[in-house]
Amino acid sequence: MADRRSGTGSPARRRWWRPSATTLCGLLLLGPAALAAVRVLGLDDGTILALPMAGLPYAALLTLLSAAVLAVLRRRWLAVSAAALVGLQLWWLVPRFVPDGAEAPAGAPRLRVATSNAYLGNVSPQALVDLVRAQRLDAVAVEELSGSAAAALDAAGIRELLPHREMPDGTDTAIYTRLPVTAAADPAWPTTNVTVTVDGRPVRLVAVHTYYPLGDAAKWAAGMHALRDAAPGRSRNAVLLGDFNATLDHAPMRSLLATGLADAHAELGAGLFPTWPEHNLDFPYLPPMIQIDHVLHGPALVPVSIGEHTLARTDHRAVVAELAVRD
């Protein structure tokens, strides 16, 4: 009689996948565990580790999947370790999905702002002007704006809607506003900035464009640290908006927020809506993956709404936010 245990349906052969699946899940957990350690220790501050740190939310999904498989396989200790890692990641990520519940005071004046990276001046000037008009913007920060692109925006009519422009020589970042400018740039802020008046209340607008970590992580961190160092005592009525080249998981961004600033996306439960890359010429079919364009504000302001908008010929989605100025 043939030995049935040697057939293709033998228990030994049917169970070969269990240790293989366990090994694979264990290997898959190494990346998320390493990212968690980098985040806890702040090892991405000024180092090449800033690049993988941008993918931490996706690592959380991988951890969750691995934990589920390990639970089905009854690999108790690995499953428990994965579950603990999932819990840590959810501790960081879930608050970004949950609005903080803060309400704008009744009658508080509103400020509508936007940020748009012009992609080395290639953004469609008409698309940007149309955004200003359609969204009834009071101010917009434009990054990677060349002199020729600024002239094209003028020709498209941006100065008819936002007549005041601040763009210091030697910079690629401008602030356009329709509101009265009541104070020139504060040199303590390392980037383009002006003070405007919103129904009699002063608000400092600070346009941000930090260097990108892939090009020079130390230079990127230095730019973030310069913002952090300027913020204490100056951020109560400030709005920092632009391309930070940083997510809420990066140590320099968390250090900046720790000065008393808040991220409007996260406050409104939209903290994982990606803004880059969009219409990337090198990867035209890649959807936006990470949120690096932000609107931060001090305690004198409350976010009311926020949204992302696609503009032609730029690899960043524009971010439009409405803020209430409460005092």
C-alpha positions as CSV (number, residue, x, y, z in Angstrom):
1,M,0.0,0.0,0.0
2,A,1.3,3.5,-0.9
3,D,2.3,5.7,2.0
4,R,-0.3,8.5,1.9
5,R,2.1,10.8,3.9
6,S,4.3,11.1,0.9
7,G,1.5,12.5,-1.4
8,T,1.2,16.1,-2.4
9,G,-1.4,16.6,0.2
10,S,0.7,15.5,3.1
11,P,0.6,17.6,6.3
12,A,4.3,18.2,6.1
13,R,4.1,19.7,2.6
14,R,0.9,21.6,3.4
15,R,2.6,23.3,6.3
16,W,5.8,24.4,4.6
17,W,4.4,27.9,4.1
18,R,4.0,28.5,7.8
19,P,7.7,29.0,8.7
20,S,8.2,30.8,5.4
21,A,5.4,33.2,6.1
22,T,6.7,33.8,9.7
23,T,10.2,34.5,8.4
24,L,8.8,36.9,5.7
25,C,6.7,38.8,8.3
26,G,9.6,39.0,10.6
27,L,11.8,40.5,7.9
28,L,9.0,42.9,6.8
29,L,8.8,44.2,10.4
30,L,12.5,45.2,10.5
31,G,11.9,48.3,8.3
32,P,9.0,49.8,10.4
33,A,10.8,48.9,13.6
34,A,13.9,50.8,12.4
35,L,11.8,53.8,11.4
36,A,10.1,53.8,14.8
37,A,13.5,53.9,16.5
38,V,14.6,56.7,14.2
39,R,11.5,58.7,15.1
40,V,11.8,58.1,18.8
41,L,15.5,59.0,18.9
42,G,15.2,61.9,16.3
43,L,18.0,60.3,14.2
44,D,16.6,61.9,11.0
45,D,17.6,65.4,12.1
46,G,20.1,66.4,9.5
47,T,20.8,62.9,8.2
48,I,19.9,60.9,5.2
49,L,17.4,59.0,7.4
50,A,15.1,61.9,6.8
51,L,14.2,60.3,3.4
52,P,12.8,57.0,4.6
53,M,11.1,58.8,7.6
54,A,8.7,60.4,5.1
55,G,7.2,57.0,4.5
56,L,6.4,56.2,8.1
57,P,2.6,56.1,7.6
58,Y,3.0,53.5,4.9
59,A,5.3,51.5,7.2
60,A,2.4,51.5,9.7
61,L,0.2,49.8,7.1
62,L,2.9,47.2,6.6
63,T,3.2,46.6,10.3
64,L,-0.6,46.1,10.6
65,L,-0.6,43.6,7.8
66,S,2.3,41.6,9.3
67,A,0.7,41.6,12.8
68,A,-2.5,40.2,11.3
69,V,-0.7,37.4,9.5
70,L,1.3,36.5,12.6
71,A,-1.8,36.4,14.7
72,V,-3.4,34.0,12.2
73,L,-0.2,31.9,12.3
74,R,-0.3,31.9,16.1
75,R,3.2,33.2,16.3
76,R,2.5,34.6,19.7
77,W,5.6,36.6,20.6
78,L,6.1,38.0,17.1
79,A,2.5,38.9,16.9
80,V,2.6,40.6,20.3
81,S,5.8,42.6,19.2
82,A,4.1,43.6,16.0
83,A,1.0,44.7,17.9
84,A,3.1,46.8,20.2
85,L,4.7,48.4,17.2
86,V,1.2,49.0,15.6
87,G,0.1,50.7,18.9
88,L,3.1,53.0,18.9
89,Q,2.5,54.0,15.3
90,L,-1.2,54.6,15.9
91,W,-0.3,56.8,18.8
92,W,1.5,59.0,16.3
93,L,-0.9,58.8,13.4
94,V,-4.5,58.6,14.7
95,P,-4.6,62.2,16.1
96,R,-4.0,63.4,12.5
97,F,-7.3,61.9,11.5
98,V,-9.3,63.4,14.4
99,P,-10.3,67.1,14.4
100,D,-9.3,68.8,17.6
101,G,-12.7,70.3,18.0
102,A,-11.5,73.9,18.4
103,E,-14.1,76.4,17.2
104,A,-13.6,79.8,15.8
105,P,-15.1,82.6,18.0
106,A,-18.3,84.0,16.7
107,G,-17.6,87.1,14.6
108,A,-13.9,86.5,14.4
109,P,-12.4,87.9,11.1
110,R,-11.3,85.3,8.6
111,L,-8.0,85.0,6.7
112,R,-7.8,82.9,3.6
113,V,-4.2,81.9,2.6
114,A,-2.6,79.5,0.2
115,T,0.9,78.1,-0.6
116,S,2.0,76.9,-4.0
117,N,5.4,75.6,-5.1
118,A,5.9,77.0,-8.6
119,Y,8.2,74.1,-9.6
120,L,11.2,76.2,-10.7
121,G,8.8,78.8,-12.1
122,N,7.0,76.3,-14.4
123,V,3.6,76.6,-12.7
124,S,0.8,77.8,-15.0
125,P,0.4,81.5,-14.1
126,Q,-3.2,81.5,-15.2
127,A,-4.0,78.5,-13.0
128,L,-2.5,80.1,-10.0
129,V,-4.4,83.4,-10.6
130,D,-7.6,81.4,-11.2
131,L,-7.0,79.8,-7.8
132,V,-6.6,83.1,-6.1
133,R,-9.8,84.4,-7.6
134,A,-11.9,81.2,-7.1
135,Q,-10.8,80.8,-3.5
136,R,-11.0,84.5,-2.7
137,L,-7.5,84.4,-1.2
138,D,-6.2,87.2,1.0
139,A,-2.6,86.1,0.6
140,V,-0.5,83.4,-1.1
141,A,3.0,82.3,-0.6
142,V,4.8,81.1,-3.8
143,E,8.0,79.1,-3.6
144,E,10.5,78.4,-6.4
145,L,9.4,81.6,-8.1
146,S,11.8,82.9,-10.7
147,G,11.9,86.5,-11.9
148,S,10.4,85.5,-15.3
149,A,7.7,83.5,-13.5
150,A,6.9,86.5,-11.3
151,A,6.6,88.6,-14.5
152,A,4.2,86.0,-16.0
153,L,2.1,86.1,-12.8
154,D,1.9,89.9,-13.2
155,A,0.8,89.5,-16.8
156,A,-1.8,87.0,-15.8
157,G,-3.3,89.6,-13.4
158,I,-2.2,88.5,-9.9
159,R,-1.4,92.0,-8.8
160,E,-5.0,93.1,-9.6
161,L,-6.2,90.6,-7.0
162,L,-3.2,90.8,-4.6
163,P,-1.5,94.1,-5.2
164,H,1.2,93.9,-2.5
165,R,4.2,91.6,-3.1
166,E,7.2,90.9,-0.9
167,M,10.1,89.1,-2.6
168,P,13.5,90.0,-1.3
169,D,16.4,90.0,-3.7
170,G,18.2,86.7,-3.9
171,T,15.2,84.6,-2.8
172,D,12.9,82.4,-4.7
173,T,9.9,82.9,-2.3
174,A,7.3,85.6,-2.5
175,I,4.2,86.6,-0.5
176,Y,1.3,88.3,-2.4
177,T,-1.5,89.9,-0.4
178,R,-4.5,92.1,-0.9
179,L,-4.3,93.2,2.8
180,P,-2.6,96.3,4.1
181,V,1.0,95.6,4.9
182,T,1.6,97.3,8.2
183,A,5.2,96.2,8.9
184,A,8.1,95.2,6.8
185,A,10.0,92.0,7.1
186,D,11.2,91.0,10.6
187,P,14.9,90.0,10.1
188,A,14.6,87.5,12.9
189,W,12.6,85.2,10.6
190,P,15.0,83.6,8.1
191,T,12.6,83.7,5.2
192,T,10.3,86.1,3.4
193,N,7.7,87.6,5.8
194,V,5.4,90.6,6.2
195,T,2.8,91.8,8.8
196,V,-0.7,92.4,7.5
197,T,-3.8,93.7,9.2
198,V,-6.9,91.5,9.3
199,D,-9.8,93.6,10.5
200,G,-7.5,95.6,12.7
201,R,-5.6,92.6,14.0
202,P,-1.9,92.1,13.0
203,V,-0.9,88.8,11.5
204,R,2.7,87.9,10.5
205,L,2.9,85.9,7.3
206,V,6.0,83.8,6.9
207,A,6.7,82.1,3.6
208,V,8.7,78.9,4.0
209,H,10.8,77.0,1.5
210,T,13.5,74.8,3.1
211,Y,16.1,72.9,1.2
212,Y,15.3,69.3,0.3
213,P,16.8,66.5,2.4
214,L,17.9,64.5,-0.7
215,G,20.1,67.3,-1.8
216,D,21.6,68.1,1.6
217,A,20.0,66.8,4.8
218,A,22.2,69.0,7.0
219,K,21.2,72.2,5.1
220,W,17.5,71.1,5.3
221,A,17.7,70.7,9.0
222,A,19.6,74.0,9.4
223,G,16.7,75.8,7.7
224,M,14.1,74.1,9.9
225,H,16.2,74.9,13.0
226,A,16.4,78.6,11.9
227,L,12.6,78.7,11.9
228,R,12.4,77.0,15.2
229,D,14.9,79.5,16.8
230,A,12.9,82.5,15.5
231,A,9.5,81.3,16.6
232,P,9.6,81.8,20.4
233,G,8.0,85.2,21.2
234,R,7.1,85.8,17.6
235,S,4.6,83.1,16.7
236,R,1.5,83.9,18.6
237,N,-0.1,85.8,15.6
238,A,2.1,84.1,12.9
239,V,1.2,82.0,10.0
240,L,4.0,79.9,8.5
241,L,3.1,78.5,5.1
242,G,5.0,76.9,2.3
243,D,7.0,73.9,1.2
244,F,8.8,72.6,4.4
245,N,10.1,69.5,2.7
246,A,9.1,67.8,5.9
247,T,6.3,65.7,7.3
248,L,4.9,65.7,10.8
249,D,7.1,62.7,11.6
250,H,10.4,64.5,10.9
251,A,12.3,65.6,14.0
252,P,12.9,69.2,12.9
253,M,9.2,69.7,12.1
254,R,8.2,68.3,15.5
255,S,10.8,70.6,17.1
256,L,9.3,73.6,15.3
257,L,5.8,72.7,16.3
258,A,6.9,72.3,19.9
259,T,7.5,76.1,20.0
260,G,3.7,76.6,20.2
261,L,2.8,76.4,16.5
262,A,0.1,74.0,15.2
263,D,-0.4,72.3,11.9
264,A,-3.8,73.2,10.3
265,H,-4.1,69.9,8.5
266,A,-3.7,67.8,11.6
267,E,-6.0,70.1,13.7
268,L,-8.8,69.6,11.1
269,G,-8.2,65.8,10.9
270,A,-6.6,66.0,7.4
271,G,-3.0,65.3,8.6
272,L,-2.3,62.6,6.0
273,F,-3.5,64.2,2.8
274,P,-0.5,64.2,0.5
275,T,0.7,67.2,-1.4
276,W,3.7,65.8,-3.3
277,P,4.5,64.7,-6.0
278,E,1.9,65.9,-8.3
279,H,2.4,66.0,-12.1
280,N,6.1,65.1,-11.6
281,L,7.8,65.2,-15.0
282,D,10.1,62.3,-14.0
283,F,7.4,60.1,-12.6
284,P,4.2,61.3,-14.4
285,Y,2.0,58.5,-13.1
286,L,3.0,58.6,-9.5
287,P,0.2,60.0,-7.3
288,P,0.9,62.3,-4.4
289,M,2.5,60.3,-1.6
290,I,3.6,62.6,1.3
291,Q,2.4,65.8,2.9
292,I,5.3,68.3,2.9
293,D,3.3,71.5,2.2
294,H,1.9,73.0,5.4
295,V,0.1,75.9,7.0
296,L,1.2,76.4,10.6
297,H,-0.2,79.0,12.9
298,G,0.2,80.4,16.4
299,P,-2.4,80.4,19.2
300,A,-4.0,83.7,18.0
301,L,-5.5,81.9,15.0
302,V,-7.9,78.9,14.6
303,P,-8.2,76.8,11.4
304,V,-11.6,76.7,9.9
305,S,-11.0,74.7,6.7
306,I,-8.1,73.4,4.6
307,G,-7.9,71.7,1.2
308,E,-5.4,70.7,-1.6
309,H,-5.7,71.9,-5.2
310,T,-4.0,70.7,-8.3
311,L,-2.4,73.3,-10.6
312,A,-1.0,72.8,-14.0
313,R,2.8,72.4,-14.5
314,T,3.8,72.0,-10.9
315,D,4.8,68.9,-8.8
316,H,3.2,70.2,-5.6
317,R,-0.5,70.5,-4.8
318,A,-1.4,74.0,-3.6
319,V,-2.8,74.1,-0.1
320,V,-5.6,76.6,0.7
321,A,-6.6,77.3,4.4
322,E,-9.0,79.5,6.1
323,L,-8.1,80.8,9.5
324,A,-10.1,82.7,12.1
325,V,-8.2,85.5,13.9
326,R,-9.4,85.5,17.4
327,D,-7.3,88.1,19.2
